[in-house]
Amino acid sequence: MTAAAELRPYIMIEILRRYSLITLLVIFNFTVSAAAFPLESVTDNAKTAQISKEGSEHPQETVIMKWWKLLLDLPLLAGWNKQSDDIYEPSFSTQSKSKAPKYIIGIHPLHNPKRLFEVYGPIVDFLNANIPEADFTLEASRNYEEFDRKLYSGHFDFAMPNPYQTVNSLKHGYRVFGKMADDDDFRGIILVRRDSGINTVADLKGKAVSYPAPTALAATMMPQYYLHTHGIDINRDIENRYVGSQESSIINVLRGHVAAGATWPVPWKTFSKENPQLADQLEVKWQTEPLQNNGWVVRKDLPTAVIDKFAALLFDLAKHEQGRAMLARIPVTRFEPANDDSYEPVQAFIATFIKTVRPLE
């Protein structure tokens, strides 16, 4: 079975999800029109029976009345039919904290917004339950550009940027207080189809390679540097396609839209676990050296007491069963303390990348 055939059910489900609301409105319009202008083919006997029924029972709801009730529920139905780049933001705390200071937590686009909330929402809920004097809200971003804009404008109070964004945030009023552990997992990987016939880096010349975004460190910059150090001029020898997300980069390889796709181990492990038959069609052909993992930063003007409690709860997640279950969803073994100096190797890599590979905006 081809990759396109295996993906067809997922594509059909997405089409139905997106357009079911439109179909509902079309049916509503047709039904109302039919009720307002009955077809001439209805027999007199049928009309008489209908009149008799209405006279002998309690008044029946008309078609229009029934559809009007359904229309009242459309805001709920619309929530099931959001476009994929809409922000899915459920509430993670049932207790009202209207009087508590509000703090926005931003996570860079590791996943699409819905999955981001599924993974990090329980952690935010845990923070809210254990810091009653603060009200934390998790906020996703549609893409890297939107996240960068929010981060560099100081919109987030707490944030978990990638290492490149972490370094840049230091110039915009933030400081590092923690990071993801498992630095060995923070490396770029380059995927190809097993049947692609690509065996060496040189085989990529003249072909397309996918990445999530130009500023993704592990999934874009590090793979591009790897290709550069292995004889590929990424500005001339290949076509670089920035496809918006880690999942999209993987899918582009699977469907044969590109010869190779770059990502990093965390989304690849997740994809492999959830789609083993599809993942079996791909292989990790090359991987880069590791760098420091994603950082945790905080605005410098926040109360020290809130920052300390936030950090302590975050770093202790690995010490209890509930926390380990949350970390397993990411997946990462723990969060650990860090500071600005922890990211000096990242600053050195970025300087080398700009000098030898391509400029960064």
N, C-alpha and C positions, 0 to 999 in steps of 0.2 A: 504494500500500500504506500502511496506517495505521501510526502509531508503535507501537501495541499489537501489530500483526501482526509488525512487524520485531523487536520485543523478545521475541516469544514463544519463539524458540529459546534465547535466553539464560536466560529464566525456566525452561524445561523442563530445561536443563542444571543449573541451580541446584537444582531439585527433586530430580533424580536424584542429584546429589552429596550432598544432605543426607539422603536417605532410603534410599540403597542399602544401608547397613549394617542398617537395620531390616528391609528385605526379605530380606537374607541370613539374619538370625536366624529369620524366619518360616519360610523354606524349610528351615532346619536343624531346627526343631521338628517340622515336618510329616514330614521324612524319617526322623527318629529314631522318631517314632510309628509310621510305616509299617513300619519294620524290626522294631520290637518286637511289633507286632500285624499279621501278614500277612493280606492279604485272603483270604477263603474261596474266591474265584473262581480262585485259582492251581491249575492242574491237577496231578494226581499225576505225570504224565510230566515236567512242568517241575521238580517237586521232586526226582524221581529223577535227572534230568540234572544238577541243581545239586549233589546229593550226590556223584555220580560225578566231577564236575569237581573238587570239593574234595578227593576222595580221591586223585586222580591227579596233582595239582600241589601246589606249596608252598602252605601256608595263605594264603588271600586275606585282605586287609584287609576287615573288616566296614565297613558304612556308618558305624556309630558311630565306629569308629577313624579313618576318613578325616575325618569332621567334627570329631573331637576335635583332629586335627592342624591343621585349618583354624581352630579356635577359638584355638589357640596364636598364630596370626597376626593375630587380631582387633585387638590394640593397634596394629599397623601399619596395618590397614585403617581403624581409627578415625581415624588421622591424616589420612586422605583425606576424612573426612566431618565435619570440625569445623564448628561453627556459624560464621557469617560474622564474629561479633564475638569469637571466640576469638583468642588471641594466637598468631601463627605466629612461632616464634623458632628458626630454624635456627642451627647453629654455623658461624661464619665463619672459624675458625682450626683447622687440623689439628694444630698443635703444642701440647703441654701447657704451660700456664703456671700450674700449680696453686700454685706458691710465689710467684708475682708478685702484688702488690697488685691487687685488682679494682676497676674503675671502671665505673659504669653511665652509659651515654649515652642520653638521652631526646630524641626528636624529636616535636614536637607533631603532632597528627593531620592532617597535610597530605593523607594518603591512608588507605585502609583498612590494617590492620596488615600483611597479606601483601604488598601493594605497597610499603609503607614499607620492609620488609626487602629487597625486590628492588632498591630504589633506593639505600638508604643502607648496606645490608649490605657491599657491596664497599669502601666507604670505611672502615668499621670494621675489616674484614679487612686493609686496607692499613695502618692505624694499628697494629694488632697485630703485623704483620710488621716494622714499622720502629721500634717501641718495645718491645723484648723485656723490659724491666724492668716493664712494665705489662700488665694483662689487661683489655681493654675489651670490654664487653658492650652490645649494642644492645637497648633495651627499648621496645616500642611500647605505646600506650595505646588502649583501646577508644573513648574519646571525649574531648572537651575537659575534662569534669569530672574524669575520672580523671587526666588529665595534670596539670591544675591541682593536684590533691591531692598528687600525687607531687612536683611541682616545689616547691610552697610548704612542704612538710614536709622538704625537703632530701634527698629520696630519690635524685635524680639527682646525679652528680658533674659531668658535662658535660651541657648541654642546648641544643637549638635551639628556643626558644619563638617564638611570633609576637611582634610588637613590644609589644602590650599586656601579654602575659605576661612579656616581657623587662623592662619597666618595673616590674611588680609583683614580679618575682623579686629586685630590688635590696633589697627590704625583708625578704627571707628568706635572707640569707647568701650571695647570689651577686654576681658582678660581670661586666660585659660585657668580652669580649676580642676579639670578632669579629662578623661579620655576613655575610649573603648580599649580593652585589653586585646590580647591575641594579635599583636602586630604582625606576626608571620602570615596572617590571613589578609593583611592589607597589601596586596600585590595585584598587578594587572594580569589577566589571562586572555589569551587569544584563541577563539573557537573556530573550528572549520567543520564542515560535514565530513563524515567518514568516507563518503564516496566522491569527495571533491577532486582527488588527485593532487592536492597541494601537499608537497613534502618538505619544501624548503622555503625560507623567507623570500627568496628571489622569485618563487612562483607567484607571489602576490603582485608583481609588477604589472601594471596595466589593468588591475582589477579594483573593485570597490571594497572598502572596509567600513564597518559600522561601529559607532561609539554612542554613548548616551548624550554627552554634551561636551563642548570644547573645554570647560573648566572642571570636568570630572577628573580627579587626580589618578586614582587607581585604575579606572576603567577607560581613560582616554590618554592623559598625558604620559603616564608610565608606559603603556603599550606603544605609543608613538615614539617615545624615546628608545624603547627596545628595538623597534623597527629601524630607527635611525642608526643605532649602533651596530645593526646587522646588515647594513648596505642599502637601505631603502630611503630615498629622499621623499618624505611623506608629502611634500608640496608639489612634486612632479611625477613621481613613479606610481602613485595610487590615487584613487578617488576616496576622499574622506566624507563619510555620511554621518551626520549627527542626528540621531533618530529619536531623542527625547527621554528615553528611560533605559534602565538596565534590561528590563524584560524585552523591550523593542529591539535592542541590539541582538539579543539571543534569537528572537523570532526571525529577524532578518536573515540570519545565517541559516536557520532551519528551513525557511521557505526558498532559499537559493537566491534571494535578492542581492546578496553580497557574497564575496568569496570567503570573507572572514569577519568575525565580530569580536569586539573587545568588551570585557566586563570585569568583575572581580569575584572572588570565591563565594561571598555571602549570597548574592542573588543566584549564582550558578547552582549552589547547593540547594537552595529553595526550589528552583525550577526543576532540578533533577529529582528531588523528593516528590514533588507534586505531579510531575509529568515524566515518569521513568522511561516510557516507550519512546517519547519524543527525544528525550535527552540522550538515549542510546544511539541516536542518529548523528550525534555530534561528539567531538573530542576536543580536549584542551591540547592544542598543538604547541603553544609556547606560554611561558609565564615569566614575569619580571622579578627582580629583587624586591623585597618588602620595604616599606617605610612605616612611620608612626601612624597608628590608626586614627579614626575620626575623633575629634576633640569635643569637649564640653566647654562652652564659654558663657560668661555672664557679664551683663552691663556693670560697669564699675560704680554706678550710682545707686545700686540696690542695697538694702539693709544687710549688714554682715550676718545678723542672726538668721535671716531667711536663707541666705546663701549657704551658711554652715549646716543648717538642718537639711536642706535640699541635697547637698553633697554627701552628708553622712548616710542618708537613706539610700541614695544611689549606690554608694560604694559598698553598702551592707547587703545589697540584694542577693549576692551569691552566698550569704550566710544562712539563709532560711529557705524552706521549701517553696513558699509562695514566690519569693524573688527569683529563685532558680528557674521556676516555670516561666516567668516573664522573660528572663534572659534567653531561655531556650528558643523562644519565638523569634528572636532577632536574626540569627543566633550569635551569642557571644558568651564567654564564660563569666565575665564580670566587667564592671566599670572601675577605674582606678584613678587615684589622684595624679595630677599633672600640673605644669605651669607653663608660662610662655617659653621658657628655655627648652622645654621638651620637644619643641618643634623646630629647633635650629637645623637638623638634618633636612627637613622639608624645605626650609628657606634656601638651603644650599642646592637642593635638587631643582627647585623652581628657577633659580638664577642660571643654572646650567642649561635647563630646558629652553629658556628664553634666548639664551646666547646661541645655542646650537640647532634647535629644532624649529620653533616658530614663536612669534610674539603672542602675548596674552593681553587681552583687553582689560 
